[in-house]
Amino acid sequence: MTRRNKILSEIKKYVKQKGQVSLEEIAVHFGREPDVIQEMLAMLLRKGKIKQRPADKTGCNGCGWCQSGKLTIYYWEQR
């Protein structure tokens, strides 16, 4: 298994375990820049392994990101 495939597999496993997670949370968890993680998420999205949606406008912790419309949530869809 190549290093890239291993990281993709780990990201997929992390999203599945968390249920739903933001790009920023994934980047922090794996210690990588969001741009790098976003490229890998794009591959998983194309393969149908994960899904994405905008964050709810209701907010959760008061950071303001979800109200700004800039926060995307990635989630595992049970099949």
C-alpha positions as CSV (number, residue, x, y, z in Angstrom):
1,M,0.0,0.0,0.0
2,T,1.4,3.4,-1.0
3,R,1.8,6.2,1.6
4,R,-1.0,8.2,-0.1
5,N,-3.4,5.2,-0.1
6,K,-2.6,4.6,3.5
7,I,-3.4,8.2,4.4
8,L,-6.6,8.0,2.3
9,S,-7.6,4.9,4.2
10,E,-6.9,6.6,7.5
11,I,-9.0,9.6,6.6
12,K,-11.9,7.4,5.5
13,K,-11.7,5.5,8.7
14,Y,-11.6,8.8,10.7
15,V,-14.6,10.2,9.0
16,K,-16.5,6.9,9.5
17,Q,-15.6,6.8,13.2
18,K,-16.6,10.5,13.8
19,G,-19.7,10.3,11.7
20,Q,-19.3,13.9,10.5
21,V,-16.2,16.2,10.7
22,S,-15.0,19.5,9.2
23,L,-11.9,19.9,7.0
24,E,-10.2,21.8,9.8
25,E,-10.8,19.0,12.3
26,I,-9.3,16.4,9.8
27,A,-6.3,18.6,9.1
28,V,-5.5,19.1,12.8
29,H,-6.0,15.4,13.5
30,F,-3.6,14.3,10.8
31,G,-1.2,17.2,11.2
32,R,-1.4,18.3,7.6
33,E,-2.3,21.5,5.8
34,P,-6.1,21.8,4.9
35,D,-5.2,22.1,1.2
36,V,-3.5,18.7,1.3
37,I,-6.4,17.2,3.1
38,Q,-8.9,18.8,0.8
39,E,-7.2,17.1,-2.2
40,M,-7.5,13.7,-0.5
41,L,-11.1,14.4,0.4
42,A,-11.8,15.2,-3.2
43,M,-10.5,11.8,-4.2
44,L,-12.8,10.1,-1.6
45,L,-15.7,12.2,-2.7
46,R,-15.2,11.2,-6.4
47,K,-15.1,7.6,-5.4
48,G,-18.3,8.0,-3.4
49,K,-16.6,6.9,-0.1
50,I,-17.7,10.1,1.7
51,K,-20.2,12.9,1.2
52,Q,-20.1,16.6,2.0
53,R,-22.6,19.3,2.9
54,P,-22.5,22.8,4.2
55,A,-22.6,23.2,8.0
56,D,-25.9,23.8,9.6
57,K,-26.6,27.5,10.2
58,T,-27.5,26.8,13.8
59,G,-24.0,26.7,15.1
60,C,-22.6,24.6,17.9
61,N,-19.7,26.2,19.7
62,G,-20.1,29.9,18.8
63,C,-17.0,30.1,16.6
64,G,-19.1,31.7,13.8
65,W,-17.7,29.5,10.9
66,C,-21.0,27.8,10.2
67,Q,-22.9,31.0,10.0
68,S,-20.4,32.4,7.6
69,G,-21.2,29.6,5.1
70,K,-17.4,28.7,4.9
71,L,-17.6,25.5,6.8
72,T,-18.1,22.2,5.0
73,I,-18.9,19.1,6.8
74,Y,-17.7,15.7,5.5
75,Y,-19.6,12.6,6.6
76,W,-19.8,8.9,6.2
77,E,-23.0,7.7,4.6
78,Q,-24.1,4.2,5.7
79,R,-24.9,2.0,2.8
